[in-house]
């Protein structure tokens, strides 16, 4: 049995952005309170829904921050042989669920206002707070943009900030229309628009997290091609029990049984197999079991 245990520094990609996440968390919490108060004063559903989404941002970013801190301490408990890296994925999945809940509430309340009548909406406070909210989200956007490419959890926070930034733009437009025309129903209409905007993003984030949790092979990995490449290694006569999965963002792992000819040297076989996975698929954590062709006690695992 041989394996490569070098996870690489990319495993903890999210930890490099812990400081930025903390700044974004503080900005979102402070402005969420201000936006909720302004929504109550102005009577704006669009502003209230945006404040609700910011509350979800605060919870989600706080969970992301907690998950990254926990991952940084992953090696302290030796019983957790893979650490607690999956906390990052669980936090991203919770983020997705919360986004679905916020979107559902926004759409329900907006439909109620359209059918039962909309109360007076004060466009002045609504406009001022929406502009300030946009500035907060723009700052958060630039703080998290790079980290979103490296960490699923930072991506979750980034998606929420992006959605909320566009939501602030929608509130600004709604406030201007009410100010110029007095048509208050636009507030509920834009509330529905914000809710519908959130849904597909929540779905994509949740789907990605669920694929990791069910240990599906990454979309970028062609298992049939990988098996064919491993079989092509000199001395290898068969490959079975090939598994590839994602532990957390930037950490794919693999395992396989390599059946070799009786006279094959296992050392170059292992080196070649490792090189195929690392260079071709970016998988640096791989475990291979090398079995001579005459070995008969290893059957394919049916699951």
C-alpha positions in Angstrom: 0.0 0.0 0.0 1.4 3.4 -0.9 0.0 6.8 -0.9 0.9 10.5 -1.3 -0.1 12.5 1.8 0.9 16.0 0.6 -2.4 17.9 0.6 -0.8 21.1 -0.5 -1.4 24.6 0.8 -4.4 25.0 -1.5 -6.4 22.8 0.9 -6.9 25.7 3.3 -7.4 28.3 0.6 -10.3 29.9 2.6 -8.0 30.6 5.6 -6.0 33.1 3.5 -9.2 35.2 3.3 -10.2 35.0 7.0 -9.3 38.6 7.6 -11.3 39.8 4.6 -14.3 37.7 5.6 -14.1 39.3 9.1 -14.2 42.8 7.6 -17.1 41.9 5.3 -19.0 40.3 8.2 -18.7 43.5 10.3 -19.8 45.7 7.4 -22.8 43.5 6.6 -24.0 43.3 10.2 -23.7 47.0 10.8 -25.5 47.9 7.6 -28.1 45.2 8.0 -29.4 46.9 11.2 -29.4 50.3 9.5 -31.3 48.9 6.5 -33.9 47.2 8.6 -34.6 50.4 10.5 -34.8 52.4 7.3 -37.2 49.8 5.8 -39.5 50.1 8.8 -39.4 53.9 8.6 -40.0 54.0 4.8 -42.4 51.1 4.5 -40.4 49.6 1.6 -40.8 45.9 1.0 -37.8 46.0 -1.5 -35.6 47.5 1.2 -36.9 45.1 3.8 -36.2 42.1 1.6 -32.8 43.5 0.9 -32.2 43.8 4.7 -33.4 40.2 5.1 -31.0 39.1 2.5 -28.2 41.0 4.3 -29.2 39.1 7.5 -28.7 35.9 5.6 -25.4 37.2 4.4 -24.4 37.9 8.0 -25.3 34.4 9.1 -23.7 32.8 6.0 -20.5 34.8 6.2 -20.3 34.2 10.0 -20.7 30.4 9.4 -18.0 30.6 6.6 -15.7 32.4 9.0 -16.3 29.8 11.8 -15.8 26.9 9.3 -12.4 28.3 8.1 -11.2 28.8 11.7 -12.2 25.3 12.5 -10.4 24.0 9.4 -7.3 25.8 10.5 -7.4 23.7 13.7 -8.3 20.5 11.8 -5.2 18.6 12.8 -5.6 19.1 16.5 -7.8 16.0 16.9 -6.0 12.9 15.6 -9.2 10.9 15.5 -10.4 13.1 12.6 -8.0 11.8 10.0 -9.3 14.2 7.4 -9.6 17.0 9.9 -12.9 19.0 9.8 -12.5 20.4 6.3 -16.1 19.3 5.5 -17.4 22.0 7.8 -16.7 24.4 5.0 -19.0 22.4 2.7 -21.7 22.1 5.3 -21.6 25.9 5.9 -22.0 26.4 2.1 -25.0 24.1 2.0 -26.6 25.9 5.0 -26.0 29.1 3.1 -28.0 27.8 0.1 -30.9 26.7 2.3 -31.1 30.1 4.0 -31.0 31.8 0.6 -34.0 29.7 -0.5 -35.9 30.7 2.7 -35.3 34.4 2.1 -36.3 34.3 -1.5 -39.5 32.4 -0.6 -40.5 35.0 2.0 -39.8 37.9 -0.3 -41.9 36.5 -3.1 -44.8 35.7 -0.7 -44.9 39.1 0.9 -44.6 40.9 -2.5 -47.5 38.9 -3.9 -49.6 39.7 -0.8 -49.0 43.4 -1.2 -49.8 43.3 -4.9 -53.1 41.6 -4.2 -54.1 43.3 -1.0 -52.8 46.8 -1.7 -49.5 48.4 -1.0 -49.0 50.9 1.8 -47.3 54.3 1.4 -43.6 54.0 0.7 -41.2 56.9 1.5 -38.8 57.1 -1.4 -36.3 59.5 0.2 -35.0 57.3 3.1 -35.3 54.3 0.8 -33.0 55.8 -1.8 -30.3 57.1 0.6 -30.0 53.7 2.4 -30.0 51.8 -0.8 -27.1 53.8 -2.1 -25.1 53.3 1.1 -25.9 49.6 0.9 -24.6 49.5 -2.7 -21.3 51.0 -1.5 -21.0 48.4 1.3 -21.6 45.6 -1.2 -19.1 47.0 -3.7 -16.4 47.0 -1.0 -17.3 43.5 0.0 -17.3 42.3 -3.6 -13.7 43.4 -4.2 -12.6 41.9 -0.8 -14.0 38.5 -1.7 -13.6 38.2 -5.5 -10.2 36.5 -5.5 -11.0 34.1 -2.7 -14.2 33.0 -4.5 -12.1 31.3 -7.1 -10.2 29.2 -4.6 -12.7 28.3 -1.8 -16.3 27.0 -2.0 -17.1 28.7 1.3 -15.7 32.1 0.2 -17.6 31.6 -3.0 -20.8 31.2 -1.0 -20.2 34.5 0.8 -19.3 36.1 -2.6 -22.4 34.9 -4.3 -24.5 36.4 -1.5 -22.7 39.7 -1.7 -23.1 39.8 -5.4 -26.8 39.1 -5.2 -27.2 41.7 -2.5 -25.3 44.2 -4.6 -27.6 43.8 -7.5 -30.5 43.9 -5.0 -29.3 47.3 -3.8 -29.3 48.5 -7.4 -32.9 47.3 -7.8 -33.9 49.1 -4.6 -32.3 52.3 -6.0 -34.3 52.1 -9.2 -37.5 51.3 -7.4 -37.0 54.3 -5.1 -36.3 56.6 -8.1 -39.5 55.4 -9.8 -41.6 56.0 -6.6 -40.0 59.4 -6.2 -40.6 60.5 -9.8 -44.0 58.9 -10.4 -45.6 58.0 -7.0 -46.3 54.4 -8.2 -45.7 52.4 -5.0 -46.5 49.0 -6.5 -43.1 49.0 -8.1 -41.7 48.3 -4.6 -43.4 44.9 -4.5 -42.6 44.1 -8.1 -38.9 44.7 -7.5 -39.2 42.7 -4.3 -40.3 39.7 -6.4 -37.4 40.4 -8.8 -34.9 40.2 -6.0 -36.4 36.9 -4.8 -36.3 35.4 -8.2 -32.7 36.6 -8.7 -31.6 34.8 -5.5 -33.1 31.4 -6.4 -30.8 30.1 -9.2 -27.7 31.2 -7.3 -28.9 29.4 -4.2 -29.5 26.3 -6.4 -26.1 26.3 -7.9 -24.3 26.7 -4.6 -26.4 23.9 -3.0 -25.9 21.5 -5.9 -22.1 22.0 -5.7 -22.1 21.4 -1.9 -24.3 18.3 -2.2 -22.1 16.8 -4.9 -19.2 17.0 -2.5 -21.2 15.6 0.4 -22.3 12.5 -1.7 -18.7 12.1 -2.8 -19.5 12.3 -6.5 -16.5 12.5 -8.8 -15.7 16.1 -9.8 -17.3 17.2 -13.1 -13.8 17.8 -14.6 -12.7 14.2 -14.0 -13.3 11.5 -16.7 -13.1 8.3 -14.7 -13.0 6.1 -17.8 -10.1 8.1 -19.3 -8.3 8.0 -16.0 -8.6 4.2 -15.7 -7.4 3.9 -19.3 -4.3 6.0 -18.6 -3.5 4.0 -15.4 -3.8 0.7 -17.4 -1.3 2.1 -20.0 1.4 2.3 -17.3 4.1 -0.3 -18.2 3.7 -3.3 -15.9 0.0 -2.7 -15.1 -2.4 -5.3 -16.4 -5.7 -4.1 -14.8 -7.2 -1.3 -12.7 -10.2 -1.7 -10.4 -11.8 0.0 -7.4 -11.0 3.4 -8.8 -12.6 6.2 -6.7 -12.3 10.0 -7.0 -14.0 12.4 -4.7 -13.8 15.9 -3.3 -13.2 16.5 0.4 -13.6 20.2 0.3 -12.7 23.0 -2.1 -9.3 22.6 -3.7 -8.9 19.1 -2.2 -9.6 16.2 -4.5 -8.6 12.7 -3.5 -8.4 9.3 -5.3 -7.8 5.6 -4.6 -7.3 2.7 -6.9 -6.1 -0.9 -7.0 -3.4 -1.6 -9.7 -2.9 -5.2 -10.8 0.6 -5.7 -12.1 2.6 -8.4 -13.9 4.5 -10.8 -11.7 7.9 -9.3 -12.7 6.8 -5.7 -12.5 8.7 -3.3 -10.2 6.1 -1.5 -8.1 8.2 1.6 -7.6 8.0 3.0 -11.2 4.4 1.9 -11.3 3.5 4.1 -8.3 5.6 7.0 -9.6 3.8 6.9 -12.9 0.4 6.6 -11.4 1.0 9.5 -9.1 2.3 11.6 -12.0 -0.8 10.9 -14.1 -3.2 12.0 -11.3 -1.2 15.0 -10.2 -0.2 16.4 -13.6 -3.4 15.5 -15.5 -6.0 16.0 -12.8 -4.5 18.1 -10.1 -5.0 15.3 -7.5 -2.0 15.3 -5.1 -3.6 13.1 -2.5 -3.9 9.6 -4.0 -3.6 6.1 -2.5 -2.7 3.1 -4.7 -2.8 -0.6 -3.8 -0.4 -2.6 -6.0 -1.3 -6.3 -6.4 0.6 -8.9 -8.4 -1.4 -10.7 -11.0 -1.3 -13.9 -9.1 -3.0 -12.4 -6.1 -6.6 -13.7 -5.9 -8.0 -12.4 -2.6 -9.0 -8.9 -3.8 -12.3 -8.7 -5.5 -14.1 -5.7 -6.9 -16.1 -3.8 -4.3 -19.7 -3.7 -5.5 -20.3 -0.2 -4.1 
